[in-house]
Amino acid sequence: MIKRYNNSDAYAIGVGHLADRIGGAGPLRGSFPPDAHGLTKADRITLQKRLTARGFDTEGADGVIGRNTEAAIRTYQACQRLPVTGTPSQALLQSLR
């Protein structure tokens, strides 16, 4: 019935969860899996903090890989004579230890 209004799976799941909360169900529990690069949110925050500590300012450590973090990664990669991709990775995180 929900999908007759909007055929999106995400919408239907969201409405279903909302209905459960309204009906008295407990809070949602769980965590997001690692991203496409194998990094958890905690990993991404650590990456941002380590880049900033080394002088490659990400302008905040929120775990969101946006333009500022990508620019910091590219600058770090260039300084280390690594391929300049601006892409976060586990290897990049480990290189910042």
Secondary structure, DSSP 8 states (H G I E B T S, - for coil): -HHHH---HHHHHHHHHHHHHHTT-----------TTS--HHHHHHHHHHHHHTT---S--SS---HHHHHHHHHHHHHTT--------HHHHHHT-
